[in-house]
Amino acid sequence: MTHVVTQSCCNDAACVAVCPVNCIHPTPEEPDYGTAEMLYIDPDGCIDCGACVDACPVGAIAADHDLPEEFARYEEINARYFAAPGRTDYPDEAPRPPVRTWTGAPDGPLRVAVIGSGPSASYAAEELLSQRGLAVEVDMFERLPTPGGLVRYGVAPDHQDTKLAAGAFAQTMRRKGFRLLLNVEVGRDVAHAQLLERYHAVVYAVGASSDRSLGIPGEDLPGSHAATDFVAWYNGHPDHAHHTYDLAAERAVVLGNGNVALDVARVLASDPARLARTDIADHALTALRASRIREVVVVGRRGPAQAAFTTPELLGLADCDGVDLVVRPDELGGPAAPGTAGDLKTELLAELGTRTPRHDRRVTLRFAASPTAVLGDGWVEGVRLVRNEVVEQDGRVVARPTADVEELACGLVLRAVGYHGRPVPDLPFDEVRGVVPHDGGRVLATTGGAAVPQVYVTGWIKRGASGVIGTNKVCARETVGRLLDDFAAGRLPAPVADAATLPDLLPEHVGLAGWRAIDQHEKRSGRAERRPRVKLVDVPALLAVARGEE
């Protein structure tokens, strides 16, 4: 018997650390960890000890004899990963990252401000607070009255297993030395300079909250929206809760084919009764119940092997109750290296293309097509697509436009071409990449320039919008390592003001007790409706519950 990693894998790699026979790969120390769709268990090496099951923060690992039917394919997927060349001769024991033990440590405690409260912020706080022999105090700042970042506002509501990652972050919040300051925006309520006076270091983990532009005519027409905004809307983000989307047309088009594209397509096409069992925002559920959309077309510019969505996301969409997944066989060609994730995706799509449609709701995946314009007179009426030739060029797979053009009628366009970082007040910023210049997490005055003392970055604002939840763990470890090196070397000046008095300057802040009150309120409301929670989506309502006023 063996164990199998399934759909909700977050790449946290907590399972790697407890495996006694090094059968889970890629590990964070291996080259393909940063690009792997998920982690995999070698069926020939697994000794069925079950340690990984207990360590997995999102419940993604199951015994092969206990796999739910919808996850049966993952047994083959795990085995195929190890069948590829170069994946057979792993050592019996995984290399362990060095553990820093502080003896004769500099005068403490080390005081650090972490800006943001999503996965990258939480992993940074955990790495800091778990140091051996060094007293550390971490204050986490978040501009919203709720923590969680993309776990709360980015993960699709029907991916509740993935949201279980929040449980590990809640444990960090219970650690000695941790303090939470919600409803505090750096640059508005407290200045960057004030933080530098009160902390040895400031770590920015603010993510990437804006969208990338397509640069085509008509993309700003009413009815054309950033998918990032749509995701925030259906997840109940306070900045987006009062937006409206016209769902009166029968067809919507999603431009881009990453995991976010598949998420929004699935949400748009799903039976609202299915979504009613999740923590989707009530306003979104009401709108989707009235929706007339019956087809969502997802458009990718290259072939299926180069699609940005992962195999688990594809399988999740294919198994969505009441929704047909449609592909065009003539679009499934193109280069795909044998034994790769792209090869598997092409194979799965070819299988899915043989299914007979059975439902009145569908998601159609289109490949080798690029949008050249969003069409409409005052409102979105369609998109113009050019057919591409997908070829290899200089070791890369590129899409070359042909003379074949089509116009696809629709009433809603969602642009899902990636997240992009926003400038951070008082920090240098690379406008093109949407990140803060850095060296291993140390902020630089310019790309390749001198380090900015006391200031660090981690997560998407550091490396760009790439990876999944667990990818931020390795990213945070690198940043915190640089910070600790600087502290040990005496490069971080001692605070000149007392951080303990900072809450007195922030009378509107919400602490950990206030967040727990919100959390309990939402879960209590959810139990009454047999849902995980019913989210509060207005800042005044959130603050009222946090302060015990409702």
KEGU-597824 format. One line per 5 residues: number of its first residue (from 1); their letters; for each residue x, y, z of C-alpha. Coordinates in steps of 0.05 Angstrom, whole numbers, always signed. Layout:
! residues N
NUM = A = X Y Z | ...
! end
This chain:
! residues 550
1 = MTHVV = +0 +0 +0 | +23 +71 -14 | -1 +142 -3 | -22 +191 -56 | -19 +267 -61
6 = TQSCC = -84 +293 -90 | -117 +356 -116 | -111 +406 -59 | -35 +400 -51 | -8 +468 -29
11 = NDAAC = +66 +452 -39 | +78 +471 +33 | +127 +413 +38 | +111 +399 +111 | +103 +327 +88
16 = VAVCP = +174 +325 +61 | +202 +342 +130 | +169 +282 +164 | +179 +229 +110 | +230 +179 +137
21 = VNCIH = +249 +150 +69 | +251 +213 +25 | +197 +189 -22 | +161 +257 -31 | +187 +302 -86
26 = PTPEE = +207 +352 -108 | +234 +377 -42 | +246 +451 -32 | +321 +439 -44 | +310 +407 -112
31 = PDYGT = +311 +449 -176 | +241 +436 -201 | +207 +452 -135 | +192 +523 -157 | +156 +501 -220
36 = AEMLY = +123 +436 -197 | +48 +434 -202 | +44 +395 -137 | +85 +346 -95 | +86 +272 -111
41 = IDPDG = +96 +208 -70 | +139 +153 -101 | +96 +89 -98 | +159 +46 -99 | +190 +82 -40
46 = CIDCG = +130 +95 +6 | +130 +51 +68 | +59 +69 +89 | +79 +102 +154 | +25 +156 +148
51 = ACVDA = +69 +211 +176 | +55 +255 +115 | -21 +249 +125 | -16 +281 +194 | +32 +334 +170
56 = CPVGA = -7 +358 +109 | -41 +424 +126 | -95 +417 +73 | -114 +343 +77 | -87 +328 +7
61 = IAADH = -56 +259 +22 | -95 +194 +25 | -79 +120 +24 | -87 +89 -45 | -141 +42 -20
66 = DLPEE = -180 +101 +8 | -180 +148 -51 | -247 +180 -67 | -270 +163 -137 | -259 +233 -163
71 = FARYE = -185 +228 -141 | -171 +159 -170 | -129 +190 -227 | -79 +217 -177 | -50 +148 -163
76 = EINAR = -27 +147 -236 | -5 +219 -234 | +40 +208 -175 | +71 +146 -207 | +82 +180 -274
81 = YFAAP = +122 +236 -242 | +175 +186 -220 | +174 +149 -287 | +204 +210 -322 | +279 +210 -334
86 = GRTDY = +323 +232 -276 | +273 +217 -221 | +293 +149 -196 | +357 +155 -156 | +339 +200 -98
91 = PDEAP = +379 +191 -32 | +345 +153 +24 | +341 +216 +66 | +322 +286 +44 | +372 +342 +57
96 = RPPVR = +348 +384 +116 | +355 +460 +116 | +405 +482 +168 | +375 +499 +235 | +402 +563 +265
101 = TWTGA = +413 +558 +340 | +429 +623 +375 | +483 +618 +428 | +510 +682 +456 | +457 +717 +413
106 = PDGPL = +456 +792 +405 | +416 +829 +456 | +343 +815 +443 | +288 +813 +432 | +290 +820 +357
111 = RVAVI = +230 +863 +339 | +201 +856 +269 | +141 +887 +235 | +108 +844 +181 | +64 +882 +133
116 = GSGPS = +8 +838 +105 | -27 +777 +133 | -31 +727 +76 | +10 +663 +67 | +77 +698 +55
121 = ASYAA = +68 +742 +116 | +47 +684 +160 | +105 +640 +138 | +153 +697 +152 | +124 +706 +222
126 = EELLS = +128 +631 +236 | +200 +628 +213 | +218 +686 +258 | +181 +662 +319 | +208 +590 +315
131 = QRGLA = +281 +611 +324 | +318 +571 +378 | +352 +612 +432 | +331 +680 +406 | +273 +720 +433
136 = VEVDM = +232 +749 +376 | +172 +795 +375 | +130 +801 +312 | +76 +852 +299 | +33 +836 +238
141 = FERLP = -2 +895 +204 | -61 +887 +157 | -102 +943 +126 | -167 +902 +127 | -203 +881 +191
146 = TPGGL = -191 +808 +172 | -126 +769 +161 | -113 +716 +109 | -98 +751 +44 | -109 +706 -16
151 = VRYGV = -129 +647 +28 | -192 +686 +47 | -201 +729 -15 | -166 +691 -72 | -179 +616 -63
156 = APDHQ = -243 +595 -99 | -301 +583 -51 | -310 +512 -75 | -238 +496 -56 | -250 +490 +18
161 = DTKLA = -194 +439 +27 | -143 +491 +4 | -171 +541 +54 | -150 +493 +110 | -81 +524 +104
166 = AGAFA = -109 +580 +147 | -107 +532 +206 | -31 +532 +206 | -30 +607 +202 | -78 +611 +262
171 = QTMRR = -27 +570 +302 | +26 +623 +287 | -20 +676 +314 | -22 +639 +380 | +53 +639 +389
176 = KGFRL = +86 +678 +445 | +113 +744 +418 | +61 +752 +363 | +14 +812 +359 | -39 +826 +306
181 = LLNVE = -58 +897 +285 | -115 +895 +235 | -150 +954 +202 | -83 +990 +199 | -55 +1014 +132
186 = VGRDV = +19 +1030 +128 | +25 +1098 +94 | -43 +1121 +119 | -49 +1103 +193 | +25 +1093 +208
191 = AHAQL = +85 +1117 +168 | +141 +1073 +143 | +189 +1117 +181 | +151 +1106 +246 | +159 +1031 +237
196 = LERYH = +234 +1037 +226 | +239 +1075 +292 | +203 +1019 +331 | +230 +955 +298 | +296 +926 +280
201 = AVVYA = +267 +907 +212 | +204 +913 +170 | +183 +857 +123 | +133 +875 +68 | +90 +816 +47
206 = VGASS = +35 +856 +12 | +24 +811 -48 | +4 +833 -118 | -67 +860 -121 | -75 +892 -189
211 = DRSLG = -83 +860 -258 | -40 +860 -321 | -64 +896 -383 | -75 +861 -449 | -60 +923 -489
216 = IPGED = -115 +911 -540 | -171 +957 -565 | -236 +953 -525 | -208 +920 -463 | -236 +977 -421
221 = LPGSH = -307 +973 -449 | -362 +964 -397 | -372 +890 -389 | -297 +876 -394 | -266 +865 -325
226 = AATDF = -203 +841 -292 | -212 +770 -268 | -174 +790 -205 | -231 +838 -188 | -284 +785 -203
231 = VAWYN = -249 +736 -156 | -247 +788 -101 | -321 +803 -113 | -345 +732 -105 | -299 +721 -46
236 = GHPDH = -328 +781 -8 | -268 +828 -8 | -292 +893 +23 | -260 +934 -33 | -301 +897 -85
241 = AHHTY = -365 +875 -50 | -407 +930 -81 | -385 +920 -153 | -436 +893 -202 | -428 +846 -261
246 = DLAAE = -478 +838 -317 | -491 +763 -324 | -550 +770 -372 | -516 +742 -434 | -512 +668 -447
251 = RAVVL = -437 +668 -461 | -377 +696 -424 | -305 +694 -448 | -244 +688 -402 | -179 +711 -434
256 = GNGNV = -120 +672 -405 | -118 +600 -382 | -84 +597 -314 | -115 +570 -250 | -151 +636 -238
261 = ALDVA = -183 +630 -307 | -208 +560 -291 | -233 +583 -223 | -276 +639 -251 | -301 +595 -308
266 = RVLAS = -322 +542 -258 | -356 +591 -212 | -394 +624 -271 | -416 +557 -299 | -433 +521 -234
271 = DPARL = -503 +508 -210 | -513 +560 -155 | -541 +505 -110 | -470 +475 -110 | -439 +542 -91
276 = ARTDI = -490 +553 -37 | -453 +501 +5 | -390 +543 +5 | -367 +609 +35 | -381 +648 -28
281 = ADHAL = -404 +719 -14 | -479 +725 -9 | -483 +782 -59 | -446 +739 -110 | -491 +679 -97
286 = TALRA = -552 +722 -108 | -525 +748 -174 | -505 +678 -198 | -574 +651 -182 | -602 +702 -231
291 = SRIRE = -547 +691 -283 | -565 +670 -354 | -494 +649 -371 | -493 +578 -398 | -425 +576 -433
296 = VVVVG = -357 +602 -411 | -302 +601 -463 | -231 +601 -436 | -179 +625 -487 | -105 +609 -485
301 = RRGPA = -54 +634 -536 | -11 +571 -539 | -25 +496 -540 | -52 +453 -483 | +18 +430 -463
306 = QAAFT = +36 +503 -448 | -29 +520 -412 | -17 +556 -347 | -70 +518 -309 | -46 +457 -269
311 = TPELL = -68 +386 -278 | -105 +385 -211 | -145 +447 -232 | -163 +414 -299 | -186 +350 -264
316 = GLADC = -226 +391 -214 | -262 +427 -271 | -274 +362 -308 | -307 +333 -246 | -351 +393 -232
321 = DGVDL = -423 +368 -225 | -472 +393 -277 | -419 +425 -322 | -393 +396 -388 | -320 +408 -406
326 = VVRPD = -313 +418 -481 | -249 +419 -522 | -237 +422 -597 | -194 +363 -621 | -163 +405 -676
331 = ELGGP = -133 +451 -622 | -98 +396 -582 | -35 +390 -624 | +31 +425 -614 | +97 +409 -580
336 = AAPGT = +97 +371 -514 | +158 +338 -483 | +143 +265 -463 | +135 +253 -388 | +121 +326 -371
341 = AGDLK = +60 +358 -339 | +44 +388 -407 | +44 +319 -440 | -4 +294 -386 | -50 +355 -396
346 = TELLA = -54 +342 -470 | -70 +269 -458 | -124 +286 -408 | -156 +338 -453 | -157 +288 -511
351 = ELGTR = -195 +240 -465 | -243 +294 -442 | -256 +313 -514 | -289 +245 -526 | -343 +256 -473
356 = TPRHD = -414 +265 -496 | -444 +331 -471 | -500 +319 -420 | -514 +387 -388 | -539 +456 -408
361 = RRVTL = -478 +489 -375 | -409 +483 -405 | -338 +508 -402 | -303 +508 -470 | -227 +508 -470
366 = RFAAS = -197 +541 -531 | -123 +537 -548 | -76 +570 -598 | -117 +633 -602 | -102 +705 -581
371 = PTAVL = -150 +763 -570 | -137 +823 -615 | -196 +865 -594 | -256 +867 -548 | -315 +886 -591
376 = GDGWV = -376 +928 -576 | -411 +995 -583 | -414 +1022 -511 | -416 +952 -482 | -381 +885 -494
381 = EGVRL = -411 +847 -551 | -355 +799 -568 | -281 +787 -577 | -238 +781 -640 | -191 +722 -638
386 = VRNEV = -133 +705 -684 | -113 +633 -693 | -41 +618 -675 | +11 +570 -700 | +47 +540 -640
391 = VEQDG = +119 +525 -655 | +187 +515 -622 | +236 +572 -630 | +304 +579 -597 | +285 +527 -545
396 = RVVAR = +219 +561 -529 | +148 +547 -550 | +118 +609 -582 | +52 +628 -614 | +54 +659 -683
401 = PTADV = -10 +692 -709 | -39 +668 -773 | -89 +700 -821 | -146 +659 -791 | -191 +707 -751
406 = EELAC = -258 +695 -717 | -306 +738 -677 | -338 +706 -616 | -402 +737 -590 | -407 +746 -514
411 = GLVLR = -434 +795 -462 | -379 +789 -410 | -304 +788 -415 | -258 +771 -357 | -184 +785 -367
416 = AVGYH = -144 +731 -330 | -73 +746 -352 | -41 +751 -283 | -34 +791 -220 | +13 +851 -218
421 = GRPVP = +43 +885 -157 | +29 +957 -137 | +80 +1008 -112 | +92 +1007 -37 | +97 +1075 -4
426 = DLPFD = +169 +1096 +11 | +199 +1034 -24 | +233 +1029 -92 | +191 +994 -144 | +201 +960 -211
431 = EVRGV = +140 +982 -252 | +152 +933 -308 | +156 +870 -265 | +110 +896 -210 | +158 +879 -154
436 = VPHDG = +204 +912 -104 | +278 +905 -124 | +313 +858 -77 | +371 +811 -65 | +346 +748 -32
441 = GRVLA = +292 +789 +3 | +336 +849 +22 | +305 +910 -10 | +351 +947 -58 | +350 +1020 -76
446 = TTGGA = +351 +1001 -149 | +357 +935 -186 | +428 +912 -172 | +439 +972 -126 | +454 +980 -53
451 = AVPQV = +412 +949 +2 | +361 +992 +38 | +375 +982 +113 | +322 +946 +155 | +273 +933 +98
456 = YVTGW = +256 +865 +68 | +204 +834 +22 | +173 +765 +13 | +118 +734 -28 | +90 +761 -93
461 = IKRGA = +115 +831 -82 | +185 +800 -80 | +183 +748 -136 | +121 +765 -176 | +55 +728 -179
466 = SGVIG = +80 +656 -184 | +72 +592 -146 | +19 +567 -98 | +8 +576 -23 | +65 +533 +0
471 = TNKVC = +115 +565 -48 | +114 +625 -1 | +144 +582 +55 | +211 +574 +20 | +208 +646 -3
476 = ARETV = +197 +670 +68 | +252 +626 +95 | +302 +658 +47 | +281 +729 +67 | +281 +715 +141
481 = GRLLD = +349 +683 +133 | +377 +748 +105 | +344 +787 +160 | +374 +742 +214 | +442 +746 +182
486 = DFAAG = +438 +822 +185 | +416 +820 +258 | +472 +773 +278 | +522 +818 +243 | +498 +880 +279
491 = RLPAP = +471 +912 +215 | +402 +926 +244 | +400 +987 +289 | +364 +980 +356 | +295 +1012 +358
496 = VADAA = +294 +1083 +385 | +220 +1082 +402 | +177 +1032 +440 | +135 +987 +395 | +91 +970 +455
501 = TLPDL = +61 +1040 +452 | +43 +1036 +378 | -29 +1012 +389 | -41 +1077 +428 | -28 +1114 +362
506 = LPEHV = -77 +1068 +326 | -144 +1075 +362 | -182 +1042 +305 | -140 +979 +302 | -169 +909 +312
511 = GLAGW = -129 +858 +351 | -129 +783 +354 | -190 +782 +400 | -229 +823 +350 | -211 +777 +293
516 = RAIDQ = -232 +717 +334 | -299 +750 +347 | -308 +760 +271 | -286 +689 +257 | -334 +660 +307
521 = HEKRS = -391 +704 +283 | -382 +682 +210 | -376 +609 +228 | -437 +612 +273 | -477 +645 +216
526 = GRAER = -451 +590 +169 | -474 +534 +214 | -545 +559 +211 | -542 +552 +134 | -498 +490 +132
531 = RPRVK = -440 +529 +103 | -368 +537 +126 | -381 +610 +142 | -422 +670 +119 | -373 +726 +106
536 = LVDVP = -382 +797 +129 | -363 +840 +70 | -370 +912 +96 | -315 +944 +138 | -365 +978 +186
541 = ALLAV = -400 +911 +198 | -333 +876 +209 | -311 +929 +259 | -377 +927 +296 | -371 +852 +307
546 = ARGEE = -297 +858 +326 | -315 +910 +379 | -375 +871 +406 | -425 +922 +381 | -468 +870 +345
! end
